[in-house]
């Protein structure tokens, strides 16, 4: 029987279609306690304009505000999107996927992002600290997802990759990226002002 099926497949009488899908993320949002942007990254064309992105952020924030997502992540379905979210002090973390996406995969992305940010901010996860280290958070987002495709979900590994991108102040400016140059300049300015 198997040889008959194999022959039919080889002759083209039977076609087999296998669709492989890779989990994807639509966006990752880090908002403050008022729903304002701290760091966001979109990987989907579902929100083509900045105003539509801001409207989505406000919508998600207002729909999740009254929940208690401080101890563990919560899940909701809004506008055909699965949103996994978690709050820490005055920061709200969100990961959005399509309604057919695996919730466990989305939750692992959220937890990886949260753990990496917690490590990078030295357990001081608040808006002020996040804004002071915005370059590290943006690098963190780049290490987690690229074009919607999930690259890494292990928080400590993400934080390690981000910190390996930082360069010490002794290296020449020509060897630094723009983000690293800004961080170096900020450190020098801070040291100068504190003297």
DRENKOLNU-292955 format. One record per residue: residue number from 0; residue in three letters; x, y, z of N, C-alpha, C in turn. Coordinates in nm, 3 decimals. Example, Ala and Ser with C-alpha at 12.3 -4.5 7.8 and 13.67 -1.06 7.14 Angstrom:
0 ALA 1.319 -0.569 0.780 1.230 -0.450 0.780 1.320 -0.330 0.780
1 SER 1.285 -0.225 0.708 1.367 -0.106 0.714 1.290 0.003 0.787
END
This chain:
0 UNK 0.083 -0.120 0.000 0.000 0.000 0.000 0.087 0.126 0.000
1 UNK 0.193 0.127 0.083 0.280 0.244 0.088 0.349 0.270 -0.045
2 UNK 0.390 0.164 -0.114 0.457 0.185 -0.243 0.362 0.243 -0.346
3 UNK 0.233 0.211 -0.338 0.133 0.268 -0.428 0.118 0.418 -0.402
4 UNK 0.112 0.457 -0.274 0.103 0.599 -0.239 0.228 0.674 -0.285
5 UNK 0.345 0.614 -0.263 0.470 0.677 -0.305 0.471 0.698 -0.455
6 UNK 0.428 0.597 -0.532 0.424 0.609 -0.678 0.327 0.718 -0.722
7 UNK 0.212 0.728 -0.654 0.113 0.830 -0.690 0.167 0.970 -0.660
8 UNK 0.241 0.984 -0.551 0.302 1.114 -0.517 0.406 1.151 -0.620
9 UNK 0.492 1.053 -0.659 0.597 1.079 -0.758 0.538 1.114 -0.894
10 UNK 0.424 1.055 -0.930 0.360 1.082 -1.060 0.281 1.213 -1.057
11 UNK 0.263 1.268 -0.941 0.189 1.394 -0.930 0.041 1.376 -0.913
12 UNK -0.004 1.252 -0.896 -0.147 1.227 -0.878 -0.193 1.275 -0.741
13 UNK -0.101 1.277 -0.645 -0.132 1.324 -0.511 -0.030 1.431 -0.475
14 UNK -0.079 1.542 -0.423 0.013 1.644 -0.375 -0.003 1.658 -0.225
15 UNK 0.108 1.679 -0.161 0.106 1.697 -0.017 0.153 1.838 0.011
16 UNK 0.075 1.908 0.088 0.109 2.046 0.123 0.133 2.054 0.274
17 UNK 0.252 2.099 0.308 0.286 2.115 0.448 0.316 2.263 0.471
18 UNK 0.241 2.322 0.561 0.261 2.463 0.590 0.328 2.475 0.726
19 UNK 0.446 2.534 0.725 0.519 2.552 0.849 0.510 2.698 0.888
20 UNK 0.473 2.721 1.011 0.461 2.858 1.055 0.550 2.882 1.175
21 UNK 0.614 2.995 1.175 0.703 3.033 1.284 0.626 3.132 1.373
22 UNK 0.632 3.114 1.504 0.562 3.210 1.591 0.611 3.352 1.565
23 UNK 0.518 3.446 1.566 0.558 3.584 1.541 0.489 3.679 1.639
24 UNK 0.551 3.793 1.653 0.507 3.897 1.745 0.462 4.017 1.662
25 UNK 0.352 4.079 1.701 0.307 4.200 1.631 0.370 4.326 1.689
26 UNK 0.385 4.329 1.822 0.451 4.443 1.885 0.490 4.409 2.028
27 UNK 0.582 4.488 2.079 0.618 4.484 2.220 0.607 4.627 2.269
28 UNK 0.532 4.646 2.378 0.508 4.780 2.431 0.558 4.788 2.575
29 UNK 0.621 4.898 2.606 0.656 4.932 2.744 0.598 5.071 2.768
30 UNK 0.492 5.076 2.848 0.422 5.202 2.875 0.436 5.238 3.022
31 UNK 0.418 5.367 3.051 0.423 5.410 3.191 0.285 5.397 3.255
32 UNK 0.271 5.441 3.378 0.146 5.425 3.452 0.034 5.515 3.402
33 UNK 0.063 5.602 3.307 -0.039 5.687 3.245 -0.070 5.643 3.103
34 UNK -0.006 5.536 3.058 -0.027 5.485 2.922 0.060 5.551 2.817
35 UNK 0.157 5.629 2.860 0.248 5.696 2.766 0.364 5.602 2.731
36 UNK 0.417 5.620 2.613 0.527 5.537 2.564 0.654 5.555 2.645
37 UNK 0.717 5.445 2.677 0.854 5.446 2.727 0.941 5.387 2.617
38 UNK 0.906 5.268 2.571 0.975 5.205 2.457 0.874 5.114 2.388
39 UNK 0.860 5.127 2.257 0.770 5.041 2.181 0.839 4.998 2.052
40 UNK 0.799 4.883 2.005 0.852 4.835 1.877 0.740 4.756 1.808
41 UNK 0.708 4.795 1.685 0.604 4.729 1.606 0.668 4.646 1.496
42 UNK 0.610 4.527 1.472 0.661 4.437 1.370 0.552 4.400 1.270
43 UNK 0.438 4.465 1.277 0.323 4.432 1.193 0.272 4.559 1.127
44 UNK 0.211 4.541 1.011 0.151 4.654 0.940 0.006 4.677 0.981
45 UNK -0.038 4.611 1.088 -0.176 4.630 1.135 -0.203 4.774 1.178
46 UNK -0.099 4.844 1.216 -0.109 4.984 1.259 -0.014 5.065 1.173
47 UNK -0.060 5.111 1.055 0.031 5.172 0.958 0.079 5.314 0.993
48 UNK 0.001 5.386 1.073 0.039 5.524 1.104 0.073 5.537 1.252
49 UNK 0.143 5.642 1.284 0.178 5.667 1.423 0.052 5.691 1.507
50 UNK -0.046 5.758 1.450 -0.170 5.783 1.525 -0.245 5.654 1.552
51 UNK -0.243 5.559 1.459 -0.310 5.431 1.484 -0.235 5.350 1.590
52 UNK -0.103 5.362 1.593 -0.024 5.296 1.696 -0.055 5.355 1.834
53 UNK -0.059 5.488 1.841 -0.091 5.554 1.968 -0.232 5.518 2.015
54 UNK -0.327 5.510 1.922 -0.464 5.474 1.956 -0.469 5.330 2.010
55 UNK -0.393 5.240 1.947 -0.390 5.102 1.994 -0.329 5.095 2.135
56 UNK -0.221 5.169 2.158 -0.158 5.170 2.290 -0.254 5.222 2.396
57 UNK -0.327 5.327 2.365 -0.424 5.382 2.460 -0.536 5.282 2.486
58 UNK -0.584 5.218 2.381 -0.690 5.118 2.392 -0.646 5.002 2.482
59 UNK -0.528 4.948 2.456 -0.476 4.836 2.535 -0.456 4.879 2.681
60 UNK -0.401 4.997 2.699 -0.376 5.046 2.835 -0.506 5.059 2.914
61 UNK -0.607 5.122 2.855 -0.733 5.144 2.927 -0.807 5.012 2.954
62 UNK -0.796 4.915 2.863 -0.863 4.787 2.882 -0.796 4.701 2.989
63 UNK -0.667 4.722 3.013 -0.594 4.637 3.109 -0.563 4.708 3.240
64 UNK -0.593 4.835 3.249 -0.554 4.916 3.364 -0.606 4.863 3.498
65 UNK -0.728 4.816 3.500 -0.790 4.776 3.626 -0.760 4.631 3.666
66 UNK -0.676 4.564 3.589 -0.641 4.426 3.623 -0.523 4.425 3.719
67 UNK -0.503 4.312 3.782 -0.391 4.299 3.876 -0.285 4.207 3.816
68 UNK -0.204 4.261 3.728 -0.101 4.183 3.660 0.036 4.211 3.721
69 UNK 0.042 4.225 3.851 0.170 4.257 3.916 0.248 4.133 3.956
70 UNK 0.179 4.028 3.999 0.251 3.909 4.045 0.283 3.815 3.930
71 UNK 0.190 3.797 3.838 0.216 3.715 3.721 0.145 3.774 3.600
72 UNK 0.186 3.728 3.483 0.133 3.782 3.358 -0.014 3.746 3.341
73 UNK -0.086 3.836 3.276 -0.227 3.815 3.243 -0.239 3.807 3.091
74 UNK -0.352 3.755 3.045 -0.377 3.742 2.902 -0.515 3.797 2.870
75 UNK -0.527 3.860 2.753 -0.657 3.908 2.708 -0.661 3.902 2.556
76 UNK -0.782 3.901 2.503 -0.804 3.903 2.359 -0.874 4.034 2.325
77 UNK -0.807 4.121 2.252 -0.862 4.251 2.215 -0.844 4.272 2.065
78 UNK -0.950 4.305 1.994 -0.945 4.333 1.851 -0.871 4.224 1.774
79 UNK -0.904 4.099 1.799 -0.842 3.984 1.733 -0.691 3.975 1.756
80 UNK -0.646 4.025 1.869 -0.506 4.015 1.909 -0.498 3.954 2.048
81 UNK -0.404 3.863 2.065 -0.377 3.811 2.199 -0.273 3.903 2.260
82 UNK -0.302 3.951 2.379 -0.209 4.042 2.447 -0.175 3.981 2.583
83 UNK -0.046 3.962 2.604 0.004 3.914 2.732 0.068 4.035 2.799
84 UNK 0.039 4.057 2.927 0.091 4.178 2.990 0.124 4.155 3.136
85 UNK 0.210 4.243 3.186 0.255 4.237 3.325 0.293 4.378 3.368
86 UNK 0.265 4.411 3.494 0.296 4.543 3.547 0.406 4.531 3.653
87 UNK 0.492 4.630 3.657 0.594 4.638 3.762 0.609 4.785 3.798
88 UNK 0.580 4.818 3.921 0.582 4.956 3.971 0.505 5.046 3.876
89 UNK 0.570 5.142 3.809 0.498 5.233 3.720 0.522 5.200 3.573
90 UNK 0.559 5.074 3.543 0.579 5.031 3.405 0.483 4.917 3.371
91 UNK 0.433 4.921 3.248 0.340 4.820 3.199 0.403 4.755 3.075
92 UNK 0.426 4.625 3.080 0.488 4.548 2.973 0.379 4.475 2.895
93 UNK 0.382 4.482 2.761 0.282 4.415 2.677 0.352 4.346 2.560
94 UNK 0.303 4.228 2.525 0.345 4.158 2.404 0.218 4.120 2.329
95 UNK 0.211 4.154 2.200 0.092 4.130 2.119 0.123 4.030 2.008
96 UNK 0.031 3.936 1.988 0.039 3.841 1.878 -0.098 3.827 1.815
97 UNK -0.106 3.758 1.702 -0.235 3.737 1.637 -0.318 3.640 1.719
98 UNK -0.448 3.636 1.691 -0.538 3.554 1.772 -0.516 3.404 1.757
99 UNK -0.438 3.362 1.657 -0.407 3.220 1.643 -0.266 3.186 1.693
100 UNK -0.203 3.281 1.758 -0.068 3.259 1.810 -0.074 3.181 1.941
101 UNK 0.032 3.110 1.970 0.042 3.030 2.092 0.066 3.123 2.211
102 UNK -0.023 3.119 2.309 -0.014 3.207 2.426 0.110 3.179 2.509
103 UNK 0.153 3.054 2.513 0.272 3.019 2.591 0.397 3.081 2.529
104 UNK 0.403 3.082 2.398 0.516 3.145 2.329 0.517 3.295 2.357
105 UNK 0.400 3.359 2.348 0.391 3.502 2.376 0.429 3.531 2.521
106 UNK 0.385 3.446 2.612 0.417 3.465 2.754 0.567 3.449 2.778
107 UNK 0.631 3.359 2.705 0.777 3.342 2.724 0.853 3.464 2.670
108 UNK 0.802 3.527 2.565 0.863 3.651 2.514 0.849 3.761 2.618
109 UNK 0.730 3.775 2.673 0.706 3.877 2.777 0.797 3.853 2.897
110 UNK 0.803 3.730 2.943 0.885 3.700 3.061 1.033 3.724 3.033
111 UNK 1.079 3.689 2.913 1.218 3.714 2.876 1.249 3.863 2.874
112 UNK 1.156 3.943 2.817 1.173 4.088 2.813 1.175 4.145 2.954
113 UNK 1.079 4.103 3.036 1.070 4.152 3.173 1.196 4.115 3.253
114 UNK 1.240 3.990 3.243 1.359 3.945 3.317 1.484 4.021 3.273
115 UNK 1.498 4.042 3.141 1.615 4.114 3.090 1.616 4.259 3.138
116 UNK 1.500 4.324 3.133 1.491 4.463 3.179 1.520 4.470 3.329
117 UNK 1.467 4.375 3.405 1.492 4.371 3.549 1.641 4.359 3.578
118 UNK 1.709 4.273 3.505 1.854 4.258 3.523 1.930 4.383 3.480
119 UNK 1.892 4.440 3.365 1.962 4.558 3.314 1.942 4.680 3.403
120 UNK 1.826 4.688 3.468 1.797 4.801 3.556 1.831 4.769 3.702
121 UNK 1.899 4.661 3.723 1.946 4.618 3.856 1.831 4.611 3.957
122 UNK 1.724 4.544 3.918 1.604 4.524 4.000 1.530 4.652 4.037
123 UNK 1.566 4.764 3.977 1.498 4.891 4.002 1.411 4.923 3.879
124 UNK 1.305 4.846 3.861 1.221 4.857 3.741 1.118 4.967 3.761
125 UNK 1.154 5.089 3.722 1.060 5.200 3.724 1.086 5.291 3.605
126 UNK 0.995 5.384 3.583 1.001 5.469 3.463 1.129 5.552 3.458
127 UNK 1.166 5.612 3.569 1.284 5.698 3.570 1.409 5.619 3.530
128 UNK 1.426 5.504 3.591 1.542 5.419 3.561 1.537 5.369 3.417
129 UNK 1.417 5.336 3.370 1.401 5.288 3.232 1.438 5.397 3.132
130 UNK 1.396 5.520 3.158 1.429 5.628 3.066 1.579 5.660 3.068
131 UNK 1.641 5.647 3.184 1.786 5.669 3.193 1.864 5.562 3.119
132 UNK 1.806 5.445 3.104 1.872 5.333 3.037 1.794 5.289 2.913
133 UNK 1.733 5.385 2.847 1.651 5.355 2.730 1.730 5.285 2.620
134 UNK 1.857 5.321 2.605 1.940 5.256 2.503 1.951 5.106 2.528
135 UNK 1.963 5.066 2.653 1.972 4.923 2.686 1.839 4.852 2.660
136 UNK 1.729 4.920 2.689 1.597 4.860 2.667 1.572 4.842 2.518
137 UNK 1.610 4.940 2.438 1.591 4.928 2.293 1.680 4.818 2.235
138 UNK 1.802 4.806 2.285 1.888 4.694 2.244 1.827 4.561 2.285
139 UNK 1.765 4.560 2.400 1.697 4.441 2.451 1.586 4.398 2.353
140 UNK 1.506 4.493 2.308 1.401 4.462 2.212 1.459 4.404 2.083
141 UNK 1.572 4.459 2.039 1.637 4.409 1.918 1.689 4.267 1.935
142 UNK 1.731 4.232 2.055 1.782 4.097 2.081 1.669 3.995 2.091
143 UNK 1.549 4.040 2.128 1.436 3.948 2.146 1.367 3.915 2.015
144 UNK 1.335 4.017 1.937 1.256 3.999 1.815 1.320 4.076 1.700
145 UNK 1.319 4.013 1.582 1.367 4.080 1.462 1.262 4.061 1.353
146 UNK 1.199 4.170 1.312 1.099 4.162 1.207 0.978 4.078 1.246
147 UNK 0.950 4.065 1.374 0.838 3.986 1.420 0.876 3.843 1.456
148 UNK 0.994 3.800 1.412 1.039 3.664 1.442 1.113 3.662 1.576
149 UNK 1.077 3.569 1.660 1.136 3.559 1.794 1.276 3.502 1.784
150 UNK 1.373 3.575 1.841 1.511 3.530 1.840 1.552 3.467 1.972
151 UNK 1.508 3.526 2.082 1.552 3.480 2.214 1.446 3.513 2.318
152 UNK 1.429 3.422 2.415 1.333 3.445 2.523 1.396 3.428 2.661
153 UNK 1.521 3.395 2.667 1.590 3.376 2.795 1.639 3.511 2.846
154 UNK 1.576 3.562 2.953 1.608 3.695 3.006 1.754 3.718 3.038
155 UNK 1.818 3.630 3.117 1.960 3.651 3.148 2.049 3.651 3.023
156 UNK 2.018 3.566 2.926 2.096 3.564 2.803 2.077 3.692 2.722
157 UNK 1.954 3.743 2.718 1.926 3.869 2.649 2.004 3.982 2.714
158 UNK 1.999 3.989 2.847 2.071 4.094 2.921 2.221 4.082 2.896
159 UNK 2.272 3.961 2.891 2.415 3.941 2.866 2.454 3.990 2.726
160 UNK 2.370 3.960 2.627 2.397 4.006 2.491 2.394 4.158 2.483
161 UNK 2.299 4.219 2.553 2.287 4.366 2.553 2.410 4.428 2.618
162 UNK 2.451 4.374 2.732 2.567 4.433 2.801 2.695 4.408 2.724
163 UNK 2.700 4.303 2.642 2.819 4.280 2.561 2.829 4.382 2.448
164 UNK 2.716 4.446 2.415 2.717 4.551 2.313 2.777 4.681 2.366
165 UNK 2.771 4.701 2.497 2.823 4.825 2.553 2.975 4.823 2.545
166 UNK 3.031 4.937 2.527 3.175 4.948 2.507 3.232 5.037 2.616
167 UNK 3.349 5.008 2.665 3.401 5.095 2.771 3.447 5.229 2.715
168 UNK 3.451 5.325 2.802 3.477 5.464 2.761 3.618 5.484 2.706
169 UNK 3.709 5.390 2.727 3.845 5.405 2.679 3.860 5.384 2.529
170 UNK 3.765 5.318 2.464 3.779 5.293 2.321 3.749 5.420 2.242
171 UNK 3.804 5.427 2.122 3.789 5.549 2.042 3.645 5.563 1.992
172 UNK 3.604 5.686 1.967 3.469 5.711 1.921 3.442 5.648 1.785
173 UNK 3.543 5.631 1.701 3.522 5.572 1.569 3.482 5.425 1.580
174 UNK 3.512 5.360 1.692 3.477 5.220 1.712 3.341 5.203 1.778
175 UNK 3.276 5.310 1.816 3.150 5.301 1.888 3.031 5.320 1.795
176 UNK 2.920 5.256 1.827 2.796 5.282 1.756 2.739 5.413 1.808
177 UNK 2.639 5.465 1.741 2.579 5.591 1.782 2.521 5.581 1.924
178 UNK 2.454 5.470 1.954 2.397 5.451 2.088 2.506 5.449 2.193
179 UNK 2.613 5.378 2.163 2.723 5.369 2.258 2.791 5.504 2.275
180 UNK 2.804 5.581 2.167 2.863 5.714 2.176 2.777 5.805 2.264
181 UNK 2.644 5.796 2.249 2.554 5.876 2.333 2.568 5.837 2.479
182 UNK 2.577 5.707 2.505 2.591 5.659 2.643 2.722 5.709 2.703
183 UNK 2.829 5.704 2.625 2.959 5.752 2.672 2.955 5.902 2.699
184 UNK 2.894 5.977 2.607 2.882 6.122 2.625 2.798 6.154 2.749
185 UNK 2.691 6.079 2.770 2.606 6.100 2.887 2.684 6.074 3.016
186 UNK 2.764 5.967 3.018 2.846 5.936 3.135 2.947 6.046 3.163
187 UNK 3.014 6.094 3.058 3.112 6.202 3.075 3.045 6.329 3.127
188 UNK 2.928 6.363 3.072 2.855 6.481 3.114 2.813 6.469 3.260
189 UNK 2.762 6.352 3.297 2.720 6.328 3.434 2.836 6.343 3.530
190 UNK 2.949 6.284 3.495 3.068 6.295 3.580 3.113 6.440 3.593
191 UNK 3.107 6.515 3.483 3.148 6.655 3.484 3.055 6.739 3.572
192 UNK 2.926 6.714 3.562 2.829 6.790 3.640 2.835 6.755 3.788
193 UNK 2.871 6.633 3.820 2.875 6.593 3.961 3.004 6.637 4.032
194 UNK 3.102 6.683 3.958 3.229 6.727 4.020 3.214 6.859 4.088
END
